[in-house]
Amino acid sequence: MKNYITKQLKERASVKGKQRTWVSECSGEQLYLLFQRLRNGESARSIAGFVQETWKIWSESDVHSLSQGILKFKKRIEDLLELEMGEPAHEAVAPTCVTEEDNLDELMGLERLVRLQRERVERMIKEEQEQGLKHPNLSKDLQSLTALSKALTKEKEFALKHPGGIDHLKKRREQARDRRIDANFKTFIENTPEDSMERLLTAMDKFLELAAQHAVRMAPKKDANGNVRYVTIPEEAS
């Protein structure tokens, strides 16, 4: 994702026919750092002060002059600032594929929100520690994570107290997984050339043949502590 963003930033730092600013002279790493600070909600004036002090750019100039260049750059990358920092646009999953998070019920959706918020907070803390980035909304994000986590705990406790609650959740996950596998496999088949499909089927046929020849039968068995483990079944007993 970083490589994709950096490439876009370089292209937009200097646009043909538009006024060039000091931002157009920045390296890829510097542009990406500007992008991170803007995405985190830091003001153009604050970023300009950081640039003057750390990068020694226009150290004799007024901070306001640098901030104007940042504001022009910000307008050119507004769409990038709205991107989810997961997959780059050119690597997005095909729309015909079903993802793991399709058709989730409320509890599964809440679990997803907690996971995403936790990842966001961890990223912000890491950036502050390693890069000195300022996150003015970090405390609010932490409060949001705490509230979401408490809500998730309550929902799970409720599900445990009602027969079939957790079993229902597990079943929904399994159903979502099965739909995802089925849809993605169909997409794979539809987009595989005929000659490649023939080679694939031949290889699968050979694999199944070898698997049947070398398969080992196993059965579950409880030990003295009640734990279940799998043991091989002797051929004469099969």
Phi and psi restraints in degrees (value plus and minus 20) as a CYANA .aco file:
   2 LYS   PHI     -81.3   -41.3
   2 LYS   PSI     -61.1   -21.1
   3 ASN   PHI     -82.0   -42.0
   3 ASN   PSI     -62.0   -22.0
   4 TYR   PHI     -83.3   -43.3
   4 TYR   PSI     -67.1   -27.1
   5 ILE   PHI     -83.0   -43.0
   5 ILE   PSI     -65.2   -25.2
   6 THR   PHI     -80.2   -40.2
   6 THR   PSI     -61.6   -21.6
   7 LYS   PHI     -80.8   -40.8
   7 LYS   PSI     -64.1   -24.1
   8 GLN   PHI     -84.5   -44.5
   8 GLN   PSI     -59.8   -19.8
   9 LEU   PHI     -84.0   -44.0
   9 LEU   PSI     -61.0   -21.0
  10 LYS   PHI     -82.9   -42.9
  10 LYS   PSI     -60.7   -20.7
  11 GLU   PHI     -87.1   -47.1
  11 GLU   PSI     -53.2   -13.2
  12 ARG   PHI    -113.3   -73.3
  12 ARG   PSI     -31.8     8.2
  13 ALA   PHI     -88.1   -48.1
  13 ALA   PSI     -47.8    -7.8
  14 SER   PHI    -157.8  -117.8
  14 SER   PSI      82.0   122.0
  15 VAL   PHI    -124.0   -84.0
  15 VAL   PSI     109.6   149.6
  16 LYS   PHI     -80.3   -40.3
  16 LYS   PSI     112.3   152.3
  17 GLY   PHI      68.6   108.6
  17 GLY   PSI     -26.3    13.7
  18 LYS   PHI    -135.9   -95.9
  18 LYS   PSI     136.3   176.3
  19 GLN   PHI     -79.2   -39.2
  19 GLN   PSI     111.6   151.6
  20 ARG   PHI    -105.0   -65.0
  20 ARG   PSI     122.5   162.5
  21 THR   PHI    -144.2  -104.2
  21 THR   PSI     157.9   197.9
  22 TRP   PHI     -81.8   -41.8
  22 TRP   PSI     -41.9    -1.9
  23 VAL   PHI     -82.8   -42.8
  23 VAL   PSI     -51.5   -11.5
  24 SER   PHI     -85.2   -45.2
  24 SER   PSI     -36.4     3.6
  25 GLU   PHI    -112.7   -72.7
  25 GLU   PSI     -22.1    17.9
  26 CYS   PHI     -96.6   -56.6
  26 CYS   PSI     132.1   172.1
  27 SER   PHI     -96.8   -56.8
  27 SER   PSI     151.2   191.2
  28 GLY   PHI     -79.2   -39.2
  28 GLY   PSI     -62.8   -22.8
  29 GLU   PHI     -84.5   -44.5
  29 GLU   PSI     -59.2   -19.2
  30 GLN   PHI     -87.1   -47.1
  30 GLN   PSI     -61.1   -21.1
  31 LEU   PHI     -82.8   -42.8
  31 LEU   PSI     -59.7   -19.7
  32 TYR   PHI     -87.2   -47.2
  32 TYR   PSI     -55.5   -15.5
  33 LEU   PHI     -87.9   -47.9
  33 LEU   PSI     -59.0   -19.0
  34 LEU   PHI     -81.1   -41.1
  34 LEU   PSI     -63.1   -23.1
  35 PHE   PHI     -79.7   -39.7
  35 PHE   PSI     -64.8   -24.8
  36 GLN   PHI     -82.0   -42.0
  36 GLN   PSI     -63.9   -23.9
  37 ARG   PHI     -86.8   -46.8
  37 ARG   PSI     -59.4   -19.4
  38 LEU   PHI     -86.3   -46.3
  38 LEU   PSI     -60.4   -20.4
  39 ARG   PHI     -85.4   -45.4
  39 ARG   PSI     -48.9    -8.9
  40 ASN   PHI    -103.8   -63.8
  40 ASN   PSI     -18.4    21.6
  41 GLY   PHI      66.8   106.8
  41 GLY   PSI      -8.6    31.4
  42 GLU   PHI     -92.3   -52.3
  42 GLU   PSI     122.8   162.8
  43 SER   PHI     -92.0   -52.0
  43 SER   PSI     135.3   175.3
  44 ALA   PHI     -82.8   -42.8
  44 ALA   PSI     -56.8   -16.8
  45 ARG   PHI     -86.0   -46.0
  45 ARG   PSI     -61.5   -21.5
  46 SER   PHI     -84.6   -44.6
  46 SER   PSI     -62.1   -22.1
  47 ILE   PHI     -84.6   -44.6
  47 ILE   PSI     -60.5   -20.5
  48 ALA   PHI     -81.1   -41.1
  48 ALA   PSI     -60.5   -20.5
  49 GLY   PHI     -83.4   -43.4
  49 GLY   PSI     -60.7   -20.7
  50 PHE   PHI     -82.6   -42.6
  50 PHE   PSI     -63.8   -23.8
  51 VAL   PHI     -82.0   -42.0
  51 VAL   PSI     -64.5   -24.5
  52 GLN   PHI     -82.5   -42.5
  52 GLN   PSI     -64.3   -24.3
  53 GLU   PHI     -95.9   -55.9
  53 GLU   PSI     -59.9   -19.9
  54 THR   PHI    -112.2   -72.2
  54 THR   PSI     -65.0   -25.0
  55 TRP   PHI    -112.8   -72.8
  55 TRP   PSI     -29.8    10.2
  56 LYS   PHI      38.9    78.9
  56 LYS   PSI      17.6    57.6
  57 ILE   PHI    -113.6   -73.6
  57 ILE   PSI     106.6   146.6
  58 TRP   PHI      29.5    69.5
  58 TRP   PSI      27.0    67.0
  59 SER   PHI     -82.2   -42.2
  59 SER   PSI     -42.2    -2.2
  60 GLU   PHI    -114.6   -74.6
  60 GLU   PSI     -24.4    15.6
  61 SER   PHI    -109.4   -69.4
  61 SER   PSI     149.9   189.9
  62 ASP   PHI     -97.1   -57.1
  62 ASP   PSI     121.4   161.4
  63 VAL   PHI     -78.2   -38.2
  63 VAL   PSI     -53.9   -13.9
  64 HIS   PHI     -79.7   -39.7
  64 HIS   PSI     -57.8   -17.8
  65 SER   PHI     -83.9   -43.9
  65 SER   PSI     -62.1   -22.1
  66 LEU   PHI     -87.2   -47.2
  66 LEU   PSI     -58.2   -18.2
  67 SER   PHI     -84.7   -44.7
  67 SER   PSI     -50.2   -10.2
  68 GLN   PHI     -84.9   -44.9
  68 GLN   PSI     -58.7   -18.7
  69 GLY   PHI     -84.6   -44.6
  69 GLY   PSI     -57.6   -17.6
  70 ILE   PHI     -86.5   -46.5
  70 ILE   PSI     -60.6   -20.6
  71 LEU   PHI     -85.0   -45.0
  71 LEU   PSI     -58.9   -18.9
  72 LYS   PHI     -84.4   -44.4
  72 LYS   PSI     -61.5   -21.5
  73 PHE   PHI     -84.6   -44.6
  73 PHE   PSI     -59.2   -19.2
  74 LYS   PHI     -81.6   -41.6
  74 LYS   PSI     -59.9   -19.9
  75 LYS   PHI     -83.9   -43.9
  75 LYS   PSI     -54.4   -14.4
  76 ARG   PHI     -94.5   -54.5
  76 ARG   PSI     -39.2     0.8
  77 ILE   PHI    -138.7   -98.7
  77 ILE   PSI       1.6    41.6
  78 GLU   PHI     -76.7   -36.7
  78 GLU   PSI     -58.4   -18.4
  79 ASP   PHI     -87.5   -47.5
  79 ASP   PSI     -54.4   -14.4
  80 LEU   PHI     -89.3   -49.3
  80 LEU   PSI     -53.9   -13.9
  81 LEU   PHI     -87.3   -47.3
  81 LEU   PSI     -40.3    -0.3
  82 GLU   PHI    -110.9   -70.9
  82 GLU   PSI     -26.2    13.8
  83 LEU   PHI     -87.4   -47.4
  83 LEU   PSI     123.9   163.9
  84 GLU   PHI     -94.5   -54.5
  84 GLU   PSI     112.0   152.0
  85 MET   PHI    -105.1   -65.1
  85 MET   PSI      33.8    73.8
  86 GLY   PHI    -131.7   -91.7
  86 GLY   PSI    -109.8   -69.8
  87 GLU   PHI    -117.8   -77.8
  87 GLU   PSI     120.5   160.5
  88 PRO   PHI     -87.5   -47.5
  88 PRO   PSI     136.9   176.9
  89 ALA   PHI     -77.8   -37.8
  89 ALA   PSI     -56.9   -16.9
  90 HIS   PHI     -99.1   -59.1
  90 HIS   PSI     -23.8    16.2
  91 GLU   PHI    -136.2   -96.2
  91 GLU   PSI      -3.3    36.7
  92 ALA   PHI     -84.3   -44.3
  92 ALA   PSI     130.5   170.5
  93 VAL   PHI     -87.5   -47.5
  93 VAL   PSI     120.7   160.7
  94 ALA   PHI     -77.1   -37.1
  94 ALA   PSI     118.0   158.0
  95 PRO   PHI     -83.1   -43.1
  95 PRO   PSI     -38.0     2.0
  96 THR   PHI     -98.5   -58.5
  96 THR   PSI     -33.1     6.9
  97 CYS   PHI    -103.2   -63.2
  97 CYS   PSI     126.9   166.9
  98 VAL   PHI    -119.8   -79.8
  98 VAL   PSI     103.5   143.5
  99 THR   PHI    -108.4   -68.4
  99 THR   PSI     149.1   189.1
 100 GLU   PHI     -82.7   -42.7
 100 GLU   PSI     -43.8    -3.8
 101 GLU   PHI    -118.3   -78.3
 101 GLU   PSI      -9.9    30.1
 102 ASP   PHI     -93.6   -53.6
 102 ASP   PSI     124.7   164.7
 103 ASN   PHI      34.9    74.9
 103 ASN   PSI      20.2    60.2
 104 LEU   PHI    -101.6   -61.6
 104 LEU   PSI     128.4   168.4
 105 ASP   PHI    -103.1   -63.1
 105 ASP   PSI    -198.6  -158.6
 106 GLU   PHI     -82.0   -42.0
 106 GLU   PSI     -61.7   -21.7
 107 LEU   PHI     -86.0   -46.0
 107 LEU   PSI     -62.5   -22.5
 108 MET   PHI     -86.4   -46.4
 108 MET   PSI     -57.1   -17.1
 109 GLY   PHI     -84.8   -44.8
 109 GLY   PSI     -58.6   -18.6
 110 LEU   PHI     -86.5   -46.5
 110 LEU   PSI     -59.6   -19.6
 111 GLU   PHI     -79.4   -39.4
 111 GLU   PSI     -61.0   -21.0
 112 ARG   PHI     -84.2   -44.2
 112 ARG   PSI     -62.9   -22.9
 113 LEU   PHI     -81.4   -41.4
 113 LEU   PSI     -63.0   -23.0
 114 VAL   PHI     -82.3   -42.3
 114 VAL   PSI     -63.3   -23.3
 115 ARG   PHI     -82.7   -42.7
 115 ARG   PSI     -66.0   -26.0
 116 LEU   PHI     -85.1   -45.1
 116 LEU   PSI     -60.8   -20.8
 117 GLN   PHI     -88.0   -48.0
 117 GLN   PSI     -57.9   -17.9
 118 ARG   PHI     -83.8   -43.8
 118 ARG   PSI     -63.4   -23.4
 119 GLU   PHI     -82.3   -42.3
 119 GLU   PSI     -59.4   -19.4
 120 ARG   PHI     -83.0   -43.0
 120 ARG   PSI     -67.5   -27.5
 121 VAL   PHI     -83.9   -43.9
 121 VAL   PSI     -63.3   -23.3
 122 GLU   PHI     -82.0   -42.0
 122 GLU   PSI     -59.4   -19.4
 123 ARG   PHI     -84.5   -44.5
 123 ARG   PSI     -63.5   -23.5
 124 MET   PHI     -83.3   -43.3
 124 MET   PSI     -63.0   -23.0
 125 ILE   PHI     -84.2   -44.2
 125 ILE   PSI     -62.0   -22.0
 126 LYS   PHI     -82.8   -42.8
 126 LYS   PSI     -61.9   -21.9
 127 GLU   PHI     -85.9   -45.9
 127 GLU   PSI     -56.4   -16.4
 128 GLU   PHI     -87.0   -47.0
 128 GLU   PSI     -60.5   -20.5
 129 GLN   PHI     -92.9   -52.9
 129 GLN   PSI     -62.6   -22.6
 130 GLU   PHI    -110.6   -70.6
 130 GLU   PSI     -51.4   -11.4
 131 GLN   PHI    -138.7   -98.7
 131 GLN   PSI     -26.0    14.0
 132 GLY   PHI      53.9    93.9
 132 GLY   PSI      -3.2    36.8
 133 LEU   PHI     -88.8   -48.8
 133 LEU   PSI     123.6   163.6
 134 LYS   PHI    -116.7   -76.7
 134 LYS   PSI     111.6   151.6
 135 HIS   PHI    -141.2  -101.2
 135 HIS   PSI      70.9   110.9
 136 PRO   PHI     -82.6   -42.6
 136 PRO   PSI     -41.6    -1.6
 137 ASN   PHI    -121.9   -81.9
 137 ASN   PSI      -6.5    33.5
 138 LEU   PHI     -80.8   -40.8
 138 LEU   PSI     -62.6   -22.6
 139 SER   PHI     -83.1   -43.1
 139 SER   PSI     -57.7   -17.7
 140 LYS   PHI     -87.7   -47.7
 140 LYS   PSI     -58.2   -18.2
 141 ASP   PHI     -86.5   -46.5
 141 ASP   PSI     -56.7   -16.7
 142 LEU   PHI     -85.4   -45.4
 142 LEU   PSI     -61.3   -21.3
 143 GLN   PHI     -84.1   -44.1
 143 GLN   PSI     -60.2   -20.2
 144 SER   PHI     -83.7   -43.7
 144 SER   PSI     -62.0   -22.0
 145 LEU   PHI     -82.4   -42.4
 145 LEU   PSI     -62.4   -22.4
 146 THR   PHI     -81.9   -41.9
 146 THR   PSI     -64.2   -24.2
 147 ALA   PHI     -84.8   -44.8
 147 ALA   PSI     -62.9   -22.9
 148 LEU   PHI     -84.7   -44.7
 148 LEU   PSI     -60.5   -20.5
 149 SER   PHI     -84.2   -44.2
 149 SER   PSI     -60.7   -20.7
 150 LYS   PHI     -85.0   -45.0
 150 LYS   PSI     -61.5   -21.5
 151 ALA   PHI     -83.8   -43.8
 151 ALA   PSI     -59.8   -19.8
 152 LEU   PHI     -85.2   -45.2
 152 LEU   PSI     -62.5   -22.5
 153 THR   PHI     -80.2   -40.2
 153 THR   PSI     -63.4   -23.4
 154 LYS   PHI     -83.6   -43.6
 154 LYS   PSI     -61.7   -21.7
 155 GLU   PHI     -84.2   -44.2
 155 GLU   PSI     -58.9   -18.9
 156 LYS   PHI     -89.5   -49.5
 156 LYS   PSI     -58.7   -18.7
 157 GLU   PHI     -83.0   -43.0
 157 GLU   PSI     -60.1   -20.1
 158 PHE   PHI     -83.8   -43.8
 158 PHE   PSI     -62.3   -22.3
 159 ALA   PHI     -84.4   -44.4
 159 ALA   PSI     -56.6   -16.6
 160 LEU   PHI     -88.1   -48.1
 160 LEU   PSI     -52.6   -12.6
 161 LYS   PHI     -98.8   -58.8
 161 LYS   PSI     -34.3     5.7
 162 HIS   PHI    -131.0   -91.0
 162 HIS   PSI     108.2   148.2
 163 PRO   PHI     -70.9   -30.9
 163 PRO   PSI     110.3   150.3
 164 GLY   PHI      61.0   101.0
 164 GLY   PSI     -19.5    20.5
 165 GLY   PHI     -80.3   -40.3
 165 GLY   PSI     -78.2   -38.2
 166 ILE   PHI     -89.3   -49.3
 166 ILE   PSI     -55.7   -15.7
 167 ASP   PHI     -80.7   -40.7
 167 ASP   PSI     -58.4   -18.4
 168 HIS   PHI     -83.1   -43.1
 168 HIS   PSI     -62.9   -22.9
 169 LEU   PHI     -82.6   -42.6
 169 LEU   PSI     -63.2   -23.2
 170 LYS   PHI     -82.5   -42.5
 170 LYS   PSI     -61.4   -21.4
 171 LYS   PHI     -84.3   -44.3
 171 LYS   PSI     -60.9   -20.9
 172 ARG   PHI     -83.6   -43.6
 172 ARG   PSI     -59.4   -19.4
 173 ARG   PHI     -82.8   -42.8
 173 ARG   PSI     -64.4   -24.4
 174 GLU   PHI     -83.8   -43.8
 174 GLU   PSI     -60.0   -20.0
 175 GLN   PHI     -85.0   -45.0
 175 GLN   PSI     -62.4   -22.4
 176 ALA   PHI     -83.5   -43.5
 176 ALA   PSI     -60.4   -20.4
 177 ARG   PHI     -83.2   -43.2
 177 ARG   PSI     -64.5   -24.5
 178 ASP   PHI     -83.5   -43.5
 178 ASP   PSI     -60.4   -20.4
 179 ARG   PHI     -85.3   -45.3
 179 ARG   PSI     -59.1   -19.1
 180 ARG   PHI     -84.5   -44.5
 180 ARG   PSI     -66.3   -26.3
 181 ILE   PHI     -82.3   -42.3
 181 ILE   PSI     -64.8   -24.8
 182 ASP   PHI     -82.5   -42.5
 182 ASP   PSI     -67.2   -27.2
 183 ALA   PHI     -87.0   -47.0
 183 ALA   PSI     -61.9   -21.9
 184 ASN   PHI     -88.2   -48.2
 184 ASN   PSI     -54.8   -14.8
 185 PHE   PHI     -87.5   -47.5
 185 PHE   PSI     -61.4   -21.4
 186 LYS   PHI     -83.2   -43.2
 186 LYS   PSI     -60.0   -20.0
 187 THR   PHI     -83.0   -43.0
 187 THR   PSI     -61.7   -21.7
 188 PHE   PHI     -81.2   -41.2
 188 PHE   PSI     -65.5   -25.5
 189 ILE   PHI     -82.8   -42.8
 189 ILE   PSI     -64.1   -24.1
 190 GLU   PHI     -85.7   -45.7
 190 GLU   PSI     -47.3    -7.3
 191 ASN   PHI    -122.5   -82.5
 191 ASN   PSI     -12.4    27.6
 192 THR   PHI    -114.8   -74.8
 192 THR   PSI     105.3   145.3
 193 PRO   PHI     -78.1   -38.1
 193 PRO   PSI     134.0   174.0
 194 GLU   PHI     -80.5   -40.5
 194 GLU   PSI     -62.9   -22.9
 195 ASP   PHI     -86.0   -46.0
 195 ASP   PSI     -57.5   -17.5
 196 SER   PHI     -89.1   -49.1
 196 SER   PSI     -56.1   -16.1
 197 MET   PHI     -83.6   -43.6
 197 MET   PSI     -58.4   -18.4
 198 GLU   PHI     -82.9   -42.9
 198 GLU   PSI     -63.3   -23.3
 199 ARG   PHI     -86.2   -46.2
 199 ARG   PSI     -57.9   -17.9
 200 LEU   PHI     -84.3   -44.3
 200 LEU   PSI     -65.6   -25.6
 201 LEU   PHI     -83.9   -43.9
 201 LEU   PSI     -58.1   -18.1
 202 THR   PHI     -83.0   -43.0
 202 THR   PSI     -63.5   -23.5
 203 ALA   PHI     -86.1   -46.1
 203 ALA   PSI     -59.8   -19.8
 204 MET   PHI     -85.3   -45.3
 204 MET   PSI     -60.4   -20.4
 205 ASP   PHI     -82.2   -42.2
 205 ASP   PSI     -61.9   -21.9
 206 LYS   PHI     -86.5   -46.5
 206 LYS   PSI     -60.1   -20.1
 207 PHE   PHI     -81.9   -41.9
 207 PHE   PSI     -67.1   -27.1
 208 LEU   PHI     -82.8   -42.8
 208 LEU   PSI     -56.8   -16.8
 209 GLU   PHI     -83.9   -43.9
 209 GLU   PSI     -66.6   -26.6
 210 LEU   PHI     -86.8   -46.8
 210 LEU   PSI     -57.4   -17.4
 211 ALA   PHI     -82.4   -42.4
 211 ALA   PSI     -61.3   -21.3
 212 ALA   PHI     -86.0   -46.0
 212 ALA   PSI     -55.4   -15.4
 213 GLN   PHI     -91.8   -51.8
 213 GLN   PSI     -55.9   -15.9
 214 HIS   PHI    -129.8   -89.8
 214 HIS   PSI     -11.1    28.9
 215 ALA   PHI     -87.1   -47.1
 215 ALA   PSI     126.7   166.7
 216 VAL   PHI    -137.6   -97.6
 216 VAL   PSI     104.8   144.8
 217 ARG   PHI     -98.3   -58.3
 217 ARG   PSI     117.7   157.7
 218 MET   PHI    -155.6  -115.6
 218 MET   PSI     137.5   177.5
 219 ALA   PHI    -162.0  -122.0
 219 ALA   PSI     128.6   168.6
 220 PRO   PHI     -92.7   -52.7
 220 PRO   PSI     123.9   163.9
 221 LYS   PHI    -166.7  -126.7
 221 LYS   PSI     112.9   152.9
 222 LYS   PHI    -106.2   -66.2
 222 LYS   PSI     119.4   159.4
 223 ASP   PHI    -111.1   -71.1
 223 ASP   PSI    -192.1  -152.1
 224 ALA   PHI     -82.1   -42.1
 224 ALA   PSI     -46.7    -6.7
 225 ASN   PHI    -111.0   -71.0
 225 ASN   PSI     -18.5    21.5
 226 GLY   PHI      67.4   107.4
 226 GLY   PSI     -18.0    22.0
 227 ASN   PHI     -98.3   -58.3
 227 ASN   PSI     122.5   162.5
 228 VAL   PHI    -115.0   -75.0
 228 VAL   PSI     111.8   151.8
 229 ARG   PHI    -157.3  -117.3
 229 ARG   PSI     141.2   181.2
 230 TYR   PHI    -122.3   -82.3
 230 TYR   PSI     115.1   155.1
 231 VAL   PHI    -145.7  -105.7
 231 VAL   PSI     132.3   172.3
 232 THR   PHI     -94.2   -54.2
 232 THR   PSI     128.7   168.7
 233 ILE   PHI    -120.0   -80.0
 233 ILE   PSI      99.6   139.6
 234 PRO   PHI     -74.9   -34.9
 234 PRO   PSI     124.4   164.4
 235 GLU   PHI     -78.1   -38.1
 235 GLU   PSI     -57.9   -17.9
 236 GLU   PHI     -87.1   -47.1
 236 GLU   PSI     -40.5    -0.5
 237 ALA   PHI    -111.2   -71.2
 237 ALA   PSI     -28.3    11.7
